[in-house]
Amino acid sequence: MGLLDGKVAVVTGAGRGIGRAYALALASEGASVVVNDVGLGLKGGQGGAGLVDGPPVPEVAQAVVDEIRQAGGQATADASDVASIDGAAAVVDTALRAFNDIHIIVNNAGTWTETTVEDIDDRRIDEQFAVHFKGTVGTIRAGFRAMRAAGHGGRIINTVAGVATSGEGGMAAYCAAKAAVASYTGTAAAEGRPLGITVNAISPLAITRQSQRFFFDSGVVDPTDEAAIRHLAPEINVPLVVYLASDLSDHLTGRIFRVTADGFDAAAPIRIKELWSTSNEGVASTSWTVDGVASHGSEIAAQLPLDAVGRAVEMYR
């Protein structure tokens, strides 16, 4: 018996990397899985930013489907482009056609482009908000409708980024889009609660084809250290996502969790923690003045210093 027996799951961006790990894990726990991926390569190859232009490559998602089926699971491929609300909804439609239901949505698809606050433009903003924000909105809208019609709840897991709160130079459009997803997670959680639909988010960690240059170029991981690379593989995010997809987490909604590491060697512990929950008591006054705010500045502002490891990890999120 699996944790997800009888469930139907959608995973976007599941042809490679973190999404592939999610799809395989959900299937191993008994879920029927829609493996969504446009299958396009990266501009510049491994470690590149942004997807190359061209039609979808369905063979990428199909390869993951074949893995699942060979292991005895159920899956179907989908090459819909989730960079629009309708495109994202099409993935949910695939689940309904193939498996007649939908219980779990993992919004994983995404890419990034280097963008500073001075060279940001409409194209890069639109590109990042399309795949990250519209993709999330589209699956949630379609998923809510289907789950409501079926009369059961559901589990939705979005993808955010720790760097969206702390900031990272050169990732302006990406950070803004991910922050929008974080905000939308809370809104959807509030509306999903009476329907039995939980909506949470994860900020994952892994060395992937998109992130590897930041781990390697920063020097935190030696590109020849195969043991460390295996240790920081996409699979480290799987336990949290399977947990959030299961009924074990039915008491959690509107929460954001982060997978991080206490170091970058092969023995470093992997840490799971809640993100964006730090606050303080603040200060109350019946007559605030500018000087009053200044004098209580250290009490008003939560102190959130980034240590060296946290900064290095956030280089790619």
KAVENDA-V14374 format. One line per field, one symbol per residue. ss: DSSP state (a for helix, b for strand, c for the rest). burial: 1 if it has 16 or more other C-alpha atoms within 10 Angstrom, else 0. A space follows every 10 residues. Layout:
# KAVENDA-V14374
ss=???
burial=???
This chain:
# KAVENDA-V14374
ss=cccccccbbb bcccccaaaa aaaaaaaacc cbbbbbcccc cbcccccccc bcccccccaa aaaaaaaaaa ccccbbbbcc ccccaaaaaa aaaaaaaaac cccbbbcccc ccccbccccc caaaaaaaaa aaaaaaaaaa aaaaaaaaaa cccbbbbbbc ccaaaacccc baaaaaaaaa aaaaaaaaaa aaacccbbbb bbbccccccc caaaaaaacc cccccaaaaa accaaaaaaa aaaaacaaac cccccbbbbb bccccccccb bbbbcccccc ccccccccca aaaaacaaaa cccccccaaa aaacccc
burial=0011001111 1111111111 1111111111 1111111111 1100001111 1000000111 1111110100 0011111111 1111111111 1111110110 1111111111 1110100000 0001101111 1111111111 1111011000 0011111111 1111001101 1111111111 1101110111 0110111111 1111111111 1111100000 1000000110 1111111101 1101110001 0011111111 1011100001 0100100000 0000000000 0000000001 0000000001 1111111
